[in-house]
Amino acid sequence: MKVQKIAVIVVHGLGLQKKEYAEKFMKKLDKTFSDIMQVPSARPYIEVEPVYWADVFGKEEERIYQELVLSKKLRYKFLRRYLIYYLADAVAYQPVDTNGHNYDAVHQAISNALHSLSQRAGKKAPLCVVSHSLGSVIASNFFYDLQYTSRHFPGVVDTTSPLERGDTLTHFYSLGTTLPLWSLRYRDFSKPIVVPSKESQEIYPGLQGEWVNFFDKDDILGYPLRNIDPAYEKAVKQDIDTNVGNPLSFWNPFCHSGYMKNRKVVRHISEKLAETYTFINRDQDSRKRSSLTIGQKKKK
């Protein structure tokens, strides 16, 4: 019987981002997962797809920088460029109670990634989401729309794919999340996404998924989640305080970009992926043996 791979999407956060932003994380994940499973590579077991949404706003943010900062010769131009890319992302990404254009365009990037994974890992592949900063807000909103609102399957290419519909969501990791700040937009913030999704429990009965949030006390953009609301206390399994960053940043707010390089973060995710892979494929083997036993009894 063919083994079932695990699908992983990585969603970046605020600021200047390169298309290759997830490469170091993917290499660390591959090595750590391989060490745990004692295999040469993670590629036969997991499929990883980075979500790159920065280009939705990139051209306009650069235009603002060129026309308002450089042409007017404003001071602190490098700091201003940094702030423009950080603040503009948060301002431009708005839920559908406005015109919804940017919101939908960003979510389409996630939908495209899920479609690619559906083809490579299988339509029923368990889905793990690794999201950073504003990316965790975006990922949360995306799956919220699928689970709760009438905006069913936004941008989904293949509606017959449980993976693309969000039905196979089993693990959600928020790193340095700004989600608590976004709670200020809503009077009622007591409906977090369900992880693992109810549908995933039907597809993989007994599979233990989780929502785990990592934060660093020095990170002024990253916060714990469980204290926002009693509903989040139930939805989020753990808020894990971890020290991220390099020697120049681990002690100050610039550590915000260090989560995906952190050994503790990558190790936790890798261990859970290894457990999930072992569980779902062991379950397949058990179903196969049961089927053979039933077939043998019928022959007798």
C-alpha positions in Angstrom: 0.0 0.0 0.0 1.3 3.5 -0.9 2.4 5.5 2.1 0.6 8.8 2.9 2.9 11.8 3.0 2.3 14.9 5.2 1.7 18.3 3.6 3.3 21.4 5.2 2.8 25.1 4.2 5.0 27.9 5.5 3.5 31.4 5.7 5.9 34.3 6.1 5.2 37.4 8.1 5.7 41.2 7.8 8.4 43.1 6.1 10.8 42.7 3.2 10.6 39.1 2.1 12.5 37.2 -0.5 10.9 34.3 -2.4 13.6 32.0 -0.9 12.6 33.1 2.7 11.8 29.5 3.8 14.9 27.7 2.4 16.9 27.6 5.7 13.8 26.5 7.6 13.1 23.7 5.1 16.7 22.5 5.3 16.6 22.4 9.1 13.3 20.7 9.0 14.6 18.1 6.6 17.7 17.4 8.7 15.9 17.2 12.0 13.0 15.1 10.7 15.6 12.7 9.1 17.5 12.4 12.3 14.4 11.5 14.2 13.1 9.0 11.7 16.7 7.8 11.0 16.3 8.2 7.3 18.5 9.9 4.7 16.0 12.6 3.8 12.5 13.8 4.7 11.4 14.2 1.1 9.7 10.7 0.8 7.7 11.5 3.9 6.7 15.2 3.8 6.0 17.8 1.2 6.7 21.4 2.0 5.3 24.4 0.1 6.2 28.0 1.1 3.4 30.6 0.6 4.8 33.9 -0.8 2.2 36.6 -0.5 4.6 39.7 -0.2 4.3 40.4 -3.9 0.6 41.3 -3.5 1.7 44.6 -1.8 5.4 44.8 -2.9 5.1 47.1 -6.0 2.9 49.7 -4.2 5.1 49.7 -1.1 8.2 50.3 -3.3 6.3 53.1 -5.1 5.5 54.8 -1.8 9.2 54.5 -0.8 10.4 55.9 -4.1 7.9 58.8 -4.5 7.6 59.9 -0.9 11.0 59.1 0.7 13.6 59.1 -2.0 12.2 61.9 -4.2 11.5 64.1 -1.2 14.9 63.3 0.3 13.4 62.4 3.7 15.9 61.5 6.5 16.4 58.0 7.8 15.5 56.5 4.4 16.6 52.9 5.3 14.6 52.9 8.5 11.6 54.4 6.7 11.8 51.7 4.0 11.8 49.1 6.8 8.8 50.6 8.5 6.9 51.1 5.2 7.2 47.4 4.4 6.2 46.4 7.9 3.3 48.8 8.5 1.9 48.7 5.0 1.5 45.0 5.0 -0.7 45.2 8.1 -2.7 48.2 6.8 -3.2 46.8 3.3 -4.3 43.3 4.5 -7.9 43.9 5.5 -10.7 41.5 6.0 -13.7 41.4 3.6 -15.7 44.0 5.5 -13.8 46.5 3.2 -13.4 45.9 -0.5 -11.7 42.5 0.1 -9.4 42.8 -2.9 -6.1 42.5 -1.0 -7.5 40.0 1.5 -8.6 37.7 -1.3 -5.3 38.1 -3.2 -3.3 37.1 -0.2 -5.5 34.1 0.6 -5.3 33.0 -3.1 -1.5 32.5 -2.5 -2.4 30.0 0.3 -5.0 28.3 -1.9 -2.4 27.9 -4.7 0.1 26.3 -2.2 -2.6 23.8 -1.0 -3.4 22.9 -4.6 0.3 22.2 -5.3 0.5 20.1 -2.2 -2.7 18.2 -3.0 -1.1 17.1 -6.3 2.2 16.1 -4.7 1.2 14.7 -1.3 -2.3 13.5 -2.1 -5.8 15.0 -1.6 -6.2 13.6 1.9 -2.7 14.4 3.2 -2.7 15.7 6.8 -1.9 19.4 6.7 0.6 21.2 9.0 0.7 25.0 8.9 3.9 26.9 10.0 3.1 30.6 10.1 5.1 33.6 11.3 4.1 37.1 12.5 1.3 38.5 10.3 1.4 35.2 8.5 -0.3 33.5 11.4 -3.1 36.0 11.2 -3.5 35.4 7.5 -3.4 31.6 7.9 -5.9 31.8 10.8 -8.3 34.0 8.8 -8.0 31.6 5.8 -9.0 28.6 7.7 -11.6 30.6 9.7 -13.3 31.4 6.4 -13.3 27.7 5.5 -14.6 26.6 8.9 -17.1 29.2 9.8 -18.2 31.7 7.1 -20.2 31.6 3.9 -17.1 32.3 1.9 -16.7 28.5 1.3 -13.5 27.4 -0.5 -12.1 30.9 -1.4 -10.0 30.4 -4.5 -10.0 26.6 -4.2 -9.0 25.0 -7.5 -10.2 21.5 -6.8 -13.2 21.4 -4.4 -13.1 17.6 -4.3 -9.7 17.8 -2.5 -10.1 17.6 1.4 -6.7 19.2 1.7 -7.6 22.2 -0.4 -10.9 22.6 1.5 -8.9 22.7 4.8 -10.5 19.5 6.0 -7.2 17.8 6.7 -5.8 20.6 8.9 -4.1 18.7 11.9 -1.3 20.9 13.1 -0.9 24.7 13.4 2.2 26.5 14.6 2.2 30.2 15.1 5.6 31.8 15.6 5.9 35.4 17.0 2.2 36.0 16.2 0.6 39.4 16.1 -2.9 37.8 16.4 -3.6 39.3 19.9 -3.3 42.8 18.4 -5.7 41.9 15.7 -8.3 40.9 18.3 -8.8 44.7 18.8 -10.6 44.8 15.4 -13.4 42.6 16.7 -15.9 43.0 19.6 -16.2 39.2 19.8 -12.9 37.3 19.4 -14.0 34.1 21.0 -14.1 31.9 17.9 -10.6 30.5 17.1 -10.1 28.0 14.3 -10.4 24.4 15.3 -7.2 22.4 15.2 -7.3 19.6 14.3 -10.3 20.3 12.2 -13.4 18.2 12.8 -13.2 16.7 9.3 -9.6 15.5 9.9 -10.7 13.5 12.9 -13.1 11.6 10.6 -10.4 11.0 8.0 -7.7 10.0 10.5 -9.6 8.8 13.7 -7.4 9.1 16.8 -4.8 11.4 15.2 -3.5 13.8 17.9 -3.1 17.2 16.2 -2.3 20.5 18.0 -2.1 24.3 17.8 1.1 25.4 19.5 2.2 29.1 19.7 5.9 30.1 20.1 6.8 33.5 21.5 9.9 35.3 22.8 9.7 37.8 25.7 12.1 40.1 23.8 9.9 40.1 20.7 7.6 43.1 20.8 5.5 41.8 17.9 5.1 38.2 19.2 2.6 37.4 22.0 1.1 34.5 23.9 -2.3 33.4 22.7 -4.0 31.4 25.5 -4.8 34.5 27.6 -6.7 36.4 24.9 -10.0 34.6 25.6 -11.2 31.4 27.3 -11.9 30.0 23.8 -8.2 30.4 22.8 -7.2 28.8 26.1 -9.0 25.7 24.9 -8.0 26.0 21.2 -4.2 26.5 21.7 -2.5 23.6 23.4 0.6 25.5 24.5 2.2 28.9 24.5 5.9 28.1 24.5 8.4 30.8 25.6 11.6 30.3 23.7 14.7 32.4 23.1 15.1 33.0 19.4 17.6 35.0 17.3 21.4 35.2 16.9 24.0 36.8 19.2 23.1 40.2 17.9 19.3 39.8 18.3 18.4 37.2 20.8 18.3 39.8 23.6 16.3 42.5 21.8 13.2 43.1 19.6 15.1 42.2 16.4 14.8 38.6 17.5 11.4 38.6 15.7 12.8 37.2 12.5 14.6 34.3 14.3 11.8 31.7 14.9 12.2 29.6 11.8 16.0 29.2 12.5 15.5 28.2 16.1 16.5 24.6 17.0 13.8 24.3 19.7 11.0 25.4 17.3 12.2 23.2 14.4 12.7 20.2 16.8 9.2 20.4 18.2 7.6 20.6 14.7 9.7 17.8 13.4 8.9 15.5 16.3 5.2 16.0 15.8 5.4 15.5 12.0 7.3 12.2 12.7 4.7 11.1 15.1 1.9 11.9 12.6 3.6 10.1 9.8 4.2 7.0 11.9 0.6 7.1 13.1 -1.2 7.5 9.8 0.9 4.9 8.0 0.8 2.4 10.8 -3.0 2.9 10.7 -3.0 2.1 7.0 -1.0 -1.1 7.6 -3.5 -2.1 10.3 -6.4 -1.5 8.0 -4.7 -3.5 5.3 -4.1 -6.4 7.6 -7.7 -6.3 8.8 -8.9 -6.3 5.2 -6.7 -9.4 4.4 -8.0 -11.2 7.5 -11.6 -10.5 6.5 -10.9 -11.7 3.0 -9.3 -14.9 4.2 -12.3 -15.6 6.5 -14.7 -15.2 3.5 -12.7 -17.7 1.4 -13.0 -20.3 4.2 
